[in-house]
Amino acid sequence: MWAPDPPLDKRSPAAPAPGAAARGRPDGGSLASVRAALAGYAGEPALAVLRRWDTSPRGLDENEAQDRLLRFGEGADGSARDGGTRRPVRAAAAPFVVVLICLGLVSALVGDARGTVLICCLAVLSGALRFRQEARSDRAAAALRTMATTTATVLRRAAPGADPVPREVPAEQVVPGDIVLLGPGDVVPADLRLLSSSGLTVDQSALTGESLPAGKHATWAEGPLPAPPAGGPEPDVFGHPRLCLTGTTVVAGTGTAVAVATGTATYVGATGDLPARPPETAFDRGVRAVSWGLVAAMLTALPLVLAAGGALRGDWSRALPTAVAVAVAVTPEMLPLVATALLVRGAAGLSRRQVIVKRLPAVHNLGAMDTLCVDKTGTLTERHLRPACHLDPDGGADPGVLRWARLNALWSVELSGSPDGDAVDEALLRDAGDLAGFEGADVIPFDFTRRRATVLLRPDDPRPRSRAAHVLVTKGAVEDVLDVCVRVRTRDGEVALDAAERARLLAMGDRWAADGVRLLAVATARRAAPARSLSPADERDLTLVGFVGFRDRPDPAAAAAVRALARRGVDLIMITGDHPEVARRVCRDAGLPVSRVVLGRDLAGLDDAELARLAGPATVFARVAPAQKARVVRALRRAGRTVGYLGDGVNDAPALRAADVGVTVAGAAGPARAAADVILARGGLGALEQAVVAGRRTFANTVKYIKIALTSNVGNVASILAAAATLPFPAMPPLQVLVRNVCFDLSQLALVHDRVDESQILRPRTFDHLDLARFVACVGPVGALFDLAVFGLLWRVPAAHGPGGQQLVHTGWFVANLTAQGLAMLLLRSRGRGAPRAAWPVLAAAAAPALCGLLLPFSPLAATLDLRPLPLAALPPLAVVVTGYLAATIGVRALYQRLFGRWL
Ligand SMILES: Nc1ncnc2c1ncn2[C@@H]1O[C@H](COP(=O)(O)OP(=O)(O)OP(=O)(O)O)[C@@H](O)[C@H]1O
């Protein structure tokens, strides 16, 4: 059917494509030109497209593929590009680096040269630390990703003259001109022009938001093709049946296609929206909102303080440093750094427990997850199907049916070339014995929408006459096989499949299902030797010959894990493609309550709101297609839930991608591993419960840090303002405020090691702005009062009125503030009695700021920071104030808990 290979001209670059943008150039092209190029490929005959790319249906040879990889660069995964060029820009554009740069400018304007230099150093340090931290976490994530890379199957030849073989390669190594083989669950690795297909359906929702999957086909014989665009409206590249675009997912069917664009030259590459970029989590949004909120506060405070001090009191020389000090005080410079460090530690802790986190923010999402959708096999059951029965249509044992089913399994696996073993076929082929007598001629592979697999068998018989008598064998879900049958082979001979017979057979399937046995129907038909390849339309006029049944043992650990997750406030919902009664039975065995079973066919009439209302904790979705699984997940997310999805099959890939956090297991099918954010290398639901706890612990420590840092900063702002209004000299030099912040924040990094109160990990939590504002508003003023007490006390020290008196007051505040805030961290970090003790790094970190405060006035930096050693007489009153502050903090903590019923 194909023309012979066109000669491969190694000297010429890739032949001209219909539009420059689609040539796979690493620098990509404009969206309009990419669209036009794709429309051009769709409109051209297949052979012309192949010629353009100097390729053939037999694929590229390995050398040529390597050349093209060098020429066009890696595709699919945008992370490498992002890391190389955008990371430094991102690090420099972080809100707090911007703030520091602004502060440096203001300091320079005030004429504070030392301050300007230090602030600039800090800006560089903060940016560099963030850059390093991001580089480290990106490397860690990349290392984890390699354990679960997205792969694609391409046809490649070892040498130009060799036979093509299907080869699995990392998706980013697909090059223009590669012949890509598509199967259920595959993520499309490049922009593809289809050459042939069989029942191919693609989920494009990740790019278009369209929840219904789109049918794709290459030729008129398979379905109507749109007329070529006539220069009018922009071509609809998603809607075109011949195009499969990068980042979409194959839901059903198979296809062969040629890659016409990779990487930034693809459609999503041109939109700058490569699907590798994960969506922002609720936590990211929270931290970003806080960061920019503080930047806004700083930018507001600066002119206000200036106006108040300068215009009202006419003292501009004091107003400026005060304004700068306020701006510095309000800024938690290390927030992004500590937040990332906490995530990295969370992910590292999980990897020690054999939980691999591919995307750092998934750690928080694990903790925030309040709804977990699970499939059935391999999650609540062991994923080890055992044959339970083989029956004729009357219900009697029949080994002949088992043999047909095994022949179907054998040739489905052999001919479809799918790398992911199917549990049903695996079970059938275990101890299958001799299956001689037939040879596979063609296949329509199993897909989760038809729920059938069909093979065409050729008798392994040398006599020429019998060569014509092929047998079509179909196996699949009972109702879906009955849909294509017209007769039933009973003990009394063949009878027509009428409504009564169909009801009897379905009832038989239900009875076995209620007992936990998944029944598959087997049907056959005699066919003449085919003149063309099989298509789903050939699945008709079959005769039902019986059933094969399988049992899947419940996972013994599942029931305990279900209970543990329920205790932790996670609602479980089962979404399966299996029979409703089998699903109900498995739920019962796992202790999962079932109040209603919703069938896939009933979902079509529901809008998202109705669907989300229906998807309560005791709901089971059965007989759902892969795209419907993803739809349920999306509807739940739209209803405000944080949704996890745990599944291991190729059909779970769209739902894994749609969830806030997609979780799979080590033995899962490749596409599921590629789509998931988290891989449980050992254990199933039980390991997930542990991961949820770890996620919540990380979240709790991050929130703890944010609360403590903001409380301390807001307290300092209040005290600077109050002191400015009452003291006859500037309250605190901006430089000292900055150094104080950095010392304190660095010590807070120890919180990554802190123990967490059980009450904080009992329920799912998300970022709560109101709670944060309330906490800061109630606890911050305690610090401000303490600072004022320090100023008052030091003002009474006679030395303060002599030369260097201001320096003494400033040093006293600096030392006392660092000591008090360091120790107060031990009080703020827990709700008090009954809470777990601080881990030793936290204890050490609590003492560190005090030590810094005491030692810096004796260090060579003292002059730069305007600090001087305190007289001994100043220490006892400071100790009294610090003790008083700690006592006040304990009091406020108790009162706060009584009033609001919570602490952190
Ligand atoms: N290899 C196969 N050949 C034919 N039919 C199959 C095959 N595998 C599964 N089926 C049919 O398709 C139906 C749906 O498949 P399956 O139960 O695996 O869906 P699922 O959503 O992956 O289920 P689970 O929730 O258990 O993971 C099955 O009930 C069975 O009837």
Ligand as a Chemical Component Dictionary entry (heavy atoms), coordinates in Angstrom:
data_LIG
# 
_chem_comp.id                   LIG 
_chem_comp.type                 NON-POLYMER 
_chem_comp.pdbx_formal_charge   0 
_chem_comp.three_letter_code    LIG 
# 
loop_
_chem_comp_atom.comp_id 
_chem_comp_atom.atom_id 
_chem_comp_atom.alt_atom_id 
_chem_comp_atom.type_symbol 
_chem_comp_atom.charge 
_chem_comp_atom.model_Cartn_x 
_chem_comp_atom.model_Cartn_y 
_chem_comp_atom.model_Cartn_z 
_chem_comp_atom.pdbx_ordinal 
LIG N1  N1  N 0 -7.728  -7.858 27.676 1  
LIG C1  C1  C 0 -9.020  -7.713 27.639 2  
LIG N2  N2  N 0 -9.718  -8.270 26.654 3  
LIG C2  C2  C 0 -11.023 -8.119 26.566 4  
LIG N3  N3  N 0 -11.759 -7.471 27.461 5  
LIG C3  C3  C 0 -11.155 -6.901 28.506 6  
LIG C4  C4  C 0 -9.742  -6.996 28.642 7  
LIG N4  N4  N 0 -9.399  -6.318 29.761 8  
LIG C5  C5  C 0 -10.536 -5.843 30.278 9  
LIG N5  N5  N 0 -11.605 -6.174 29.534 10 
LIG C6  C6  C 0 -13.011 -5.802 29.750 11 
LIG O1  O1  O 0 -13.092 -4.385 29.908 12 
LIG C7  C7  C 0 -13.699 -4.086 31.146 13 
LIG C8  C8  C 0 -13.046 -2.876 31.713 14 
LIG O2  O2  O 0 -11.671 -3.160 31.946 15 
LIG P1  P1  P 0 -11.054 -3.033 33.369 16 
LIG O3  O3  O 0 -11.934 -3.674 34.382 17 
LIG O4  O4  O 0 -9.658  -3.463 33.310 18 
LIG O5  O5  O 0 -11.190 -1.465 33.577 19 
LIG P2  P2  P 0 -10.478 -0.603 34.656 20 
LIG O6  O6  O 0 -11.193 0.680  34.757 21 
LIG O7  O7  O 0 -9.027  -0.590 34.368 22 
LIG O8  O8  O 0 -10.733 -1.447 35.935 23 
LIG P3  P3  P 0 -9.986  -1.312 37.298 24 
LIG O9  O9  O 0 -10.753 -0.268 38.010 25 
LIG O10 O10 O 0 -10.175 -2.646 37.852 26 
LIG O11 O11 O 0 -8.573  -0.958 37.064 27 
LIG C9  C9  C 0 -13.515 -5.311 32.018 28 
LIG O12 O12 O 0 -14.550 -5.419 32.930 29 
LIG C10 C10 C 0 -13.544 -6.439 31.004 30 
LIG O13 O13 O 0 -14.862 -6.817 30.784 31 
# 
loop_
_chem_comp_bond.comp_id 
_chem_comp_bond.atom_id_1 
_chem_comp_bond.atom_id_2 
_chem_comp_bond.value_order 
_chem_comp_bond.pdbx_ordinal 
LIG N1  C1  SING 1  
LIG C1  N2  SING 2  
LIG C1  C4  DOUB 3  
LIG N2  C2  DOUB 4  
LIG C2  N3  SING 5  
LIG N3  C3  DOUB 6  
LIG C3  C4  SING 7  
LIG C3  N5  SING 8  
LIG C4  N4  SING 9  
LIG N4  C5  DOUB 10 
LIG C5  N5  SING 11 
LIG N5  C6  SING 12 
LIG C6  O1  SING 13 
LIG C6  C10 SING 14 
LIG O1  C7  SING 15 
LIG C7  C8  SING 16 
LIG C7  C9  SING 17 
LIG C8  O2  SING 18 
LIG O2  P1  SING 19 
LIG P1  O3  DOUB 20 
LIG P1  O4  SING 21 
LIG P1  O5  SING 22 
LIG O5  P2  SING 23 
LIG P2  O6  DOUB 24 
LIG P2  O7  SING 25 
LIG P2  O8  SING 26 
LIG O8  P3  SING 27 
LIG P3  O9  DOUB 28 
LIG P3  O10 SING 29 
LIG P3  O11 SING 30 
LIG C9  O12 SING 31 
LIG C9  C10 SING 32 
LIG C10 O13 SING 33 
# 
